[in-house]
Amino acid sequence: MSTNSYESPFCTRYASKEMQYIFSADKKFTTWRRLWVALARAEMKLGLGITQEQVDELEANIENIDYEMAAREEKLVRHDVMAHVHTYGACCPKADPIIHLGATSCYVGDNTDVIIMRDAMEVIKRKLVKVIYQLSQFAEKYKALPCLAYTHLQPAQLTTVGKRATLWCNELLMDLEDLEFRLKNLKLLGSKGTTGTQASFMELFAGDTDKIKELERLIAEEMGFDAVVPVSGQTYSRKMDYQVCSVLAGIAQSASKFSNDIRLLQSFKEIEEPFEKTQIGSSAMAYKRNPMRDERITSLARYVMVDVLNPAFTAGTQWFERTLDDSANKRISVAEAFLGVDAILNIMLNVTDPANGLVVYEKIIRRRVMAELPFMATENILMSEVKKGGNRQKLHEVIRQLSMQAGRRVKEEGLDNDLCELILESPDFSITKEEMDEIMKPENFIGRCPQQVEEFIADCVKPVVEANGVSDDVAEINV
């Protein structure tokens, strides 16, 4: 770790080594060379004057990159692709004359960017599926545990801890669906030439259109793609970057919703994120147990959600067949969107780990439920009395007045909610203590929550898990 120059926090604190490698120089430049090999091999198969010996030499030196020479060449020629063409040629003297034949810089640059996005999306998908699975396990475990539900952050009716978890899980499933769509429809640029017309390949193949189309098919196949973009300028449409980053921003939105809910629940002392034995919550307040993991999720998610504006502006400001104002912005914004979401999912893997993840305090949850339940139970009490022959309108007014009285006791005097006792003491009600206790069971107010959880897991989560499997990824959190 350097101490005298800037290093990205994504590398030192947040993103996994796996994701960092995908956006590394080694990954980028070896992929350039694989693309040059694929081009030469396809051109050889289609009859150009390239030998198997030349292709073999290129293939043998894919990872033999002299970065010092490449840096010297780039300073000299001020062109990164040509610097690496010269560097590759230096270690492949037989193949040097045919490297990059007919191609433009975006042949290696853009195709590599698509390959990197594909590989990075596969990592995101794998981790996302595991987070969904772990959340579904949490939902199943607590599917019938009643807790307060909120509208406007005010207690409304009851839900269950598990049912609320399905809400988090469902949004991540929506993100997974978007991610899979983008992966399925991702296409290489192919070999389109300087302005997308393939004029250089028309020259090389003497106007044989079928061979030019076959050239692209062979390259795409070698690089693991079903298709290339149908038309382009010099670059693939920068909307592709925006579409991919939009999926990542969607994951960030869902993660932020989850982390903010957990932070609120931890404030209520109902649910806590993991807290290690030697962890310090505050430098001043030794008793603190701050939700720092979920706060980090929120913070990183905010960055990713804002970052998606970069490829949006880039896509909207490209001139004609291409301009270079996409380059600096693109190489930062796309990479950091992936590194950010990777870091978010690493933390979520930790927080949702069934073995040592979220801690649920059932007694606190029940105490908070029982403090609000008398208000929520008034309709059930009213219906019970009407069934016995009571006057619904009269009893409704009595309950309203007693509720105001109990509310003042709670808010102004800081005492417990005594609405049930007030109703039992009222001469207008005939309800017994036993009947009241039966009505006041929280389980009576959770509707179909347990069944909804079971159905959601069976119908929505299980097919995804069966189709993808659950990886052995563990949370990779540096600090």
PyMOL commands that set and color helices and strands:
alter all, ss='L'
color gray80, all
select helices_A, chain A and resi 9-14+17-22+25-45+52-60+67-77+80-91+96-98+105-141+161-185+199-204+209-222+239-267+292-307+309-316+324-351+362-376+378-387+392-413+419-425+433-439+442-445+449-468
alter helices_A, ss='H'
color red, helices_A
select strands_A, chain A and resi 146-151+154-160+271-272+359-360
alter strands_A, ss='S'
color yellow, strands_A
deselect
rebuild
show_as cartoon
